[in-house]
């Protein structure tokens, strides 16, 4: 029987109103055949299902149980490719657009990068240029589609738009290494553009996710022609800066398993190309007769063959349970990629800094409009970038012209806001915002010299969920923020949402603790056993009550609020923990409990305990000894309304989003053996475990 069918047979007719029966059923279904029990972790895309109705008919062709897994494929190859869904098509500018394909731009080492140029028809004077450098193929519809694409949009508004394949990808020459060479190649590309007769010497850059990374890397080149940038969801550019070490989702020292699928689909290091040195004219004469992309696990191939997709997903369902983690892609017919390299490197290895990942010493000198969403994995890094540019840019003009806009949505989905915006399962109201018009005005200011283009624009704009309105400020964190401690207490049984865990402003005055057992064989998963949906906070707002029925999660809930409580800013958890293991993970999630009982996740903090003293100084725990851990819980803007309750979840896994800590103290990427950990959260006058929330006026 398929896992989903087994779970539905057990739990399908039950309701959460019968806690003991429901909890027993959920625990049985999560432990049944544990080799496959959490195999439906792929499905994180309810939001995508709502925003991309064109996939409805396709997904119905899949065999039972693979519906939501298909949407993860779409997520990895679509959203992570920088593709942006639109709530409505932005209005094109007044100019027709002319495309010149495949200009080969020579880099300093002689390697040529293929670049498409989109020109506004009828404008003869030199123009400003907007650049996007991508590893995802500049020949896709997001650039070339007619009548609307992101490239044609900017060109229709009077800019030249340049879309470039990253080194070693698709039409570009050279060797591809994930995140390598983008400072130098960005610098050389900008220099080439500035020298062209159609250029006015001013260049801007834009891009989301990986293209946002290439934008941030180019900013570090300090090229004087780079006049303004819009990095979107660009957290992966963060190295040791502010001790974050994001590094392609190495959050808190863990490894993001989704990057295995990303490398399988988008990480190929091998592309078949015409001979080097072929002229542009010769190349254009034959290029459409060839297929450049690998076929083994290509997005297009999977989307056109439901049976192949289903069989591939079955294999991936097993693969994420693979030990050692580094071998996840073994047995897959995928091109050579950097999965093994990127997972084997230590989080504080100098390799990362050598490739330009941003450190506290990173120097920039360019005005930037930083874009992200509250449910993006790297929204905290966006504010770190904003403040770093503000304080470390070389010129006053650059320091004074840093802006940030945060939507309520998820990764690369800021532009999807509408008059009725759904973030996961939560309706957050009218979050409409003219992002595309703002982008045009931004480049009008910095590429065309229109000093009035940004008049009256606040430097910080963000959407407050709960109050459901756009707000603004001049700095971040917000002026007047009060950091308030909320303490964890219980009678010793905070396990599951049916336990007695409490959270409030009163510090504990009695000795207490809560114990739970973390078993890597049956880890706490963010995936619903009933529906297969991934309820993780980085996909949006989802009701977590089903997840909270397990005994290996501690739940602390406040009294019902009588007044609104606005939590806006960076959040921290301070836990006093002990464990039977020498190393284990801790995951802390902030939750908004609605009057009807829905428990909607806000954001999360993760920490592998060995890194409690810093990522450069891993140290094992002494079993049974109490240690203080400080977890960065990212940032949020959420108003807890009257009648709502504050809630905190604590557990030791976030599977399948993160790899499982095997609790042995060894290298989790290379290990195959694991032990069970008995983990305890202490709360007393001596060990006052608490979360620190940023409180501002409602």
Helices and strands as residue ranges (DSSP letters): H 3-11, H 19-31, G 39-42, H 46-51, G 53-55, H 56-59, H 67-74, I 75-79, E 97-106, E 112-120, E 127-134, H 141-144, H 150-156, E 160-165, H 182-194, E 199-208, H 210-219, E 226-232, G 235-237, G 241-243, G 251-253, H 258-266, H 280-286, G 287-289, H 299-303, H 306-319, G 325-327, H 339-344, H 350-354, E 367-375, H 379-392, H 396-400, E 402-410, G 414-416, E 422-423, E 426-427, H 435-448, E 460-464, E 469-473, E 482-489, E 502-504, E 512-518, G 520-522, G 537-539, G 547-549, E 554-557, E 565-579, E 585-593, E 599-608, G 609-611, E 627-640, E 645-651, E 677-683, E 690-696
